[in-house]
Amino acid sequence: MGKGSFVDGKFVEGAEVLKTVSPANGQTIEEVFLADGKTIDKALAAAEKGIGKKPQRENFRILKEILSERSLEIAELIAIEQGKPVQEALAAEIYPSLSYLDFLLRKGEEIIGPKEVPPYETMFAAREGLLLHQATVVNLIVSPWNYPFAIPFLDIVASVFAGAPVIFRPSAKTPLVGLEIAKLFKDAGFPSYSLQVLITGHREVEEILKDPRIGGIFFTGSVETGRKMGELAGRLLKRAVLELGGKDAMVVFEDAPIERAVNGALWAGFMNAGQTCASVERLLLHKKIYREFLSRIKEKVEALRVGHPLEPETDMGPLISKEQREKVLRLIEEAQGKVVTGGRAMEGEGFFMEPTLVLEPPPSSTLWREEVFGPVIAVRSFETEEEAIALANDSKYGLTASVWTASRERARRVAEALQAGAVTVNDHLSSYAEPSAPWGGVKGSGLGRTHGEFALRDAVQIKYIMGDFSRRKKLLWWFPYSPKARKTLLLASQMLFGRGKLRAMLNLIPSIPRLVREVGPAALLSSLGKLIGL
Ligand code: NAD
């Protein structure tokens, strides 16, 4: 495979290169060619050819099969380039991608296919309505390094399935994994217009978005960059689906299954070295279980095995870069909370740091308020349900949250009150792997939803077709206006929407011939149906 952008079915070279670095040792893994202006133009032209064309089901079926066959190989590449342990890459990147492909193959056409929607309005009772999902543009997908495979893969397959070709621009930190997606598409026999993968700098992303063939951007990344992309898309009147940062709260009540909650917090706080948009960053514990919970979790945090992501016994790999590690350590220091365990960089090569627990950081500290994106869980206690909800909602973010309790009633009540795009009960983060579940946040965590049916619908444009094949020469509301037509309209609005159904029905009887004449028998049946409550 050539290590350069994937354009019109081929991997292309270029003059300039980008170095991709392994976070486990800081060494260059490979040099990847950057796309120049000509390559970008070619990619846009190739993608344009596929607008509105849906690849064969067979392509998706083969894609699923080869991804399943290459699971381990791709998981190892993710481990090397991004740093999460292989098992985690399998569980959180490959498996959800396979499951979503399966969902698309079984349910996709039903969701996105043409749908007859008989009109509701009485006046249109004789008509036919049809809803279409049409792809009229190319979608730009820009994604982060923390899930370099699953995040773009799910967005890409949804868009391509719906008939909208994709220009995908992987993070500059994980181009090799991005190009692996191109290889999968090539090997699954997708038409060359379906997917273009461009390795570029940031300036080029904006230029691509400005191209009239691009209809929208599916951006996943930080709030700061998301805002820029959203502003630009807004100015250009293009769709922007923004999946941004998070500051997830995990709320543990006194009746929660404690050992499960301890293990859940440990995993959701430290998997991917805490570099997940929906990592547990704020752990809220009921006063009654606070001490016990902390002593159990401290022991387990200290037992986590930090090491090379290719080692099967590694629980936690390195952070993505030296800068990211420095930022996380600085936030811990500045917060001046009680560091129960961790809080230090690890010696040796690579960007490893200790998994960290911080108690009661000041509510105004950056550690408590901003996304840390590192292996740090900050802990606070609460006494009442109201206090827990208020603490959890006191954030500018709202991606996901979790409630831990044995009570279904409490779980439902608290889940409804939490300001988040998804809430899990007695688990955290796992809704990402449910193909039918929407993914996305409220407040600063973004706009729009991906995954499930939502990704398919957002990838395309909705068209409504309404047809009237009755032989009527003139419709009630057309010219010329007349006292008769006015009376019929008045009668219809009083009868259908006013008070006193019995009176309306009695009024209807002498008007039946007129209604049939001027609006049609179907409208009469529809009015009667509505009046008797059908
Ligand atoms: P980032 O915003 O720095 O970068 C995201 C993508 O945008 C990358 O491809 C990057 O190269 C590109 N980019 C950065 N600056 C740009 C610019 N000025 N112009 C054009 N493109 C630009 O984010 P990141 O560090 O890669 O990822 C981490 C962030 O992503 C975290 O905030 C995390 O919470 C968020 N995230 C959100 C979700 C979600 O589903 N909500 C999922 C994963 C990550």
Residues whose N, C-alpha, C, O or C-beta is under 5 A from the ligand:
A	BS01	NAD	V142 S143 P144 W145 N146 R169 P170 S171 A172 H202 V205 T220 G221 S222 V223 T225 E243 L244 G245 G246 T276 C277 S445
